[in-house]
Amino acid sequence: NVLTAAQLRHPVGAADTVLRGRRYRERVAATRQKADELLDLMGLTDQAGRVAADLPYGDQRRLEIARALATGPQLLLLDEPAAGLDSNETKVLAALIRTIRDRYGVTVVVVEHDMDLIMALCERIQVLATGEVICVGTPEQVREHPKVREAYLGHA
C-alpha cells in the first residue's frame, strides 16, 4: 500500500519497466526505501506483508497517513484522525503527527473533535460552532475563550 502510493511520487515509464535499466533500478530502490522508512515511522514494519483490510483499526489509520506521506505532500489534511482510537492510540497518533511536522516539514491541518488531542498537538487553533468561527488562537487562548468554553468545554 505504501509502496504503491510512493510510486505516484516517482513514476516509472513503460520504457524503464521494459528495459529495467539503471534509472529504473534506482527509482525502485528509492521508492522502496521511502516506503520502508514510512512503515518504520508508523510502527508498521512487521505488518508490511499484510492486507490493509486485515490490520487492526489503529494500524489502518496509521497506514492511511503513511500512504499520504509517501506522495510527498507539502500539506497534509487529517480529517478526524483520532476517530475510533483509544487513548493510548491517540497519544501515539499525536506523537506521529508532531514527528511528521518536524521531520518532513509538512504543514498538518487537523479537523478533530478530540479537544485534548487538539490542545496537545496544535500551535494555532481555529474553532467553529454551528458553522461559524468563534475563536482563533493558541491553545491557551482557545481554552480560556468564553465562547469555546460554552460551546465545547461545557461551561463559560
N, C-alpha and C positions, 0 to 999 in steps of 0.2 A: 504493500500500500504506500509506504513512504517512498520507496524506490520509484514507483510509478509517478508520484507527484513530483519528485525531484527531476525526473526526466523532462517534465514540462519546462523546467528552467534551462536545461541544456539539451535540446532535441538533437537526435542523431538522424541524419538524412538517409535516404534509401541507398545511395551510393556507398556511404560509410558502412552501412549494415552489410551490404553485399561484399564489399572489399575487405572489411574489417581491418583497416589499416591502423597506423599508429594513432591518428587523431581519434578514431573510433574507440580504441582501447583506452586512451587517456580520458575521454569523456565518460565512458562506462565506469572506469575506476574512480573518477572524481564523483560521479553520481552515487555510486555505491558507498564511498567514504562519507558523503554528506548524509545519506540515509542511515548509515550505521551510527554516525555522530548524534543524529536526532533521536534515534531509538535509545541510545545510551542516556542522553539528556532526559528523556521521558521515563527512564526506568523500564523500558520495554525490550531490551536486548534479548532476554530469554524468551520473549514471545514472538520473535521475528518470523518464525515459520508458521505461525497460526493464522487461521482465517479470522479476519477482523470481527465478524459476527459472533464468533465463539469466545471472544475475550470478555472478561468481566466489564461491567459498565464503566467503572472508573478508568480502566485501561483503554476502553474505546474512546473516552473523552480525550485522554492524553494523545492517543493515536491521531485523532482528528486535528489536534493542534500541531503535531509533528508533520502531518501531511501539508497543512497550510504553510508551515515554516519552510518546508522543502522547496516551495516555489520561489523563495527569496523575496518575501514581501517587504515593503517599507512600512506598511500599516497593517496591523493585524486586528480585525474586529472580532471580538468574542461575545456572542450572544448567550447569556445565561450559562457560562461555563461551569458553574458550581451546581446547576440543577441536578438533583438526584444523587449528589455526592454526600457522603457522611462528613463529619467534622474533620477527621484525620485526612481524608482525601482532599478536602477543601484547603487545608493547610499546605499540603503538598502542591496543590494547584497554584496557590498564591506564591510559593517559593519558585515554582517553574516560570510563572509569568514575570516575576522580577528578574530571573536569570535571562529569559528571552530578551527583555528590555535592555538589560545591561550588557549581555554578551553579543547580541546581534544588532543592537542599535535600532530595534524595531519599535515604532510607536504602537502602543497597545491601547485600544479603545474597548472598554468592557461595559456591556449592558447587563446589569445584575441586580437582583432583589436582595441578595445576602449582604446586608449593610455591614456586618462585621468584616467580611471579605473586602468590600469596597474601602472601608475605613483603613484597613491594614495595608492595602495594596496601592491605592491611588495617591498621586501628588495633587491632582486637581479633580474636583467632582462637580458634575452638573446634575442637579436633582430636578426631576419632573414630578408633578402631581396633576392628575386629570388633564394630561397633555400640555400643561403649562410649566415653563421653567420657573421654579420657585427659589432657587439658590445656585450660585456658582462660587466655588471657593476651595480652600484647603480642607482636609478632613476636620480640623479643629473648628474652622468657621462653619462648616456644614453641620457638625454635631451640635453647635450652640445656636444655630439659626432657629428662631421660634416657629416658622412655617414648617421646617423639616421635622422638628420635634413633634409638632402637632400631627403632621401627615404620616410620619413613618415610625417615630420612636414612641408614640403613644401619649405624649404629654408636651405641653408648651413650656 
